[in-house]
């Protein structure tokens, strides 16, 4: 499932954040968003606390557990310039 707010087609930096259910993940999303960086959140739990953040431009909910290859594929798909995991 993918849900979007705004557009990722705009120029500028983007970041992929894994683990937005964790307080540190929420803090990372907020910090990047406040700096004008468009954030893509990746989270399997549909009830994760960070999914409600106004700073998320896109939400990706993979069906299988996150792995380095899944994170790499999401980064390539969304053209992010950085990614971070907070687990």
C-alpha positions as CSV (number, residue, x, y, z in Angstrom):
1,X,0.0,0.0,0.0
2,X,1.2,3.5,-0.8
3,X,-0.4,6.7,0.4
4,X,0.7,10.1,-0.7
5,X,0.5,13.7,0.4
6,X,1.8,16.3,-1.9
7,X,4.1,15.3,-4.7
8,X,7.6,13.7,-4.7
9,X,8.1,15.0,-8.3
10,X,9.2,18.4,-7.0
11,X,13.0,19.0,-7.1
12,X,15.0,18.9,-3.9
13,X,16.2,16.4,-1.3
14,X,14.2,13.4,-0.2
15,X,14.7,11.0,2.6
16,X,13.4,7.4,3.3
17,X,12.7,6.7,7.0
18,X,12.2,3.1,8.2
19,X,10.6,2.4,11.5
20,X,8.3,5.4,12.0
21,X,6.5,3.5,14.8
22,X,9.4,4.3,17.1
23,X,9.7,7.7,18.9
24,X,13.1,8.2,17.3
25,X,11.6,7.5,13.9
26,X,8.9,10.2,14.5
27,X,11.7,12.6,15.6
28,X,13.7,12.0,12.5
29,X,10.6,12.5,10.3
30,X,9.8,15.8,12.1
31,X,13.3,17.1,12.0
32,X,13.7,16.4,8.3
33,X,10.3,17.8,7.5
34,X,10.9,21.0,9.3
35,X,14.0,21.5,7.2
36,X,12.0,21.2,4.0
37,X,13.2,17.7,3.2
38,X,10.4,15.6,1.7
39,X,10.1,12.4,3.7
40,X,8.9,8.9,2.6
41,X,8.0,6.7,5.6
42,X,8.2,2.9,5.4
43,X,6.2,1.0,8.0
44,X,4.3,-2.3,8.1
45,X,2.1,-1.4,11.1
46,X,-0.9,0.5,9.8
47,X,-1.4,1.9,13.4
48,X,2.2,3.2,13.8
49,X,2.3,6.5,15.6
50,X,4.5,8.2,13.0
51,X,2.2,7.6,10.1
52,X,0.0,10.6,11.2
53,X,2.9,13.1,10.8
54,X,2.1,16.0,8.6
55,X,5.8,15.9,7.4
56,X,5.3,12.6,5.6
57,X,5.0,13.2,1.9
58,X,4.5,9.5,1.1
59,X,3.9,6.3,3.1
60,X,4.9,2.9,1.9
61,X,3.5,-0.2,3.7
62,X,5.4,-3.3,2.6
63,X,3.7,-6.6,3.1
64,X,6.9,-8.4,4.0
65,X,9.5,-7.6,6.7
66,X,11.9,-4.8,5.9
67,X,15.3,-6.0,4.7
68,X,18.3,-4.1,3.3
69,X,17.3,-5.1,-0.3
70,X,13.7,-3.9,0.3
71,X,15.0,-0.6,1.7
72,X,17.3,-0.3,-1.3
73,X,14.4,-1.0,-3.8
74,X,12.2,1.6,-2.1
75,X,15.1,4.2,-2.2
76,X,15.5,3.5,-5.9
77,X,11.8,3.7,-6.6
78,X,11.2,7.0,-4.8
79,X,14.6,8.5,-5.7
80,X,15.5,9.3,-2.2
81,X,18.9,10.9,-1.5
82,X,19.2,9.3,2.0
83,X,17.6,6.6,4.1
84,X,17.7,5.8,7.8
85,X,16.4,3.1,10.1
86,X,15.8,3.8,13.8
87,X,15.3,0.4,15.2
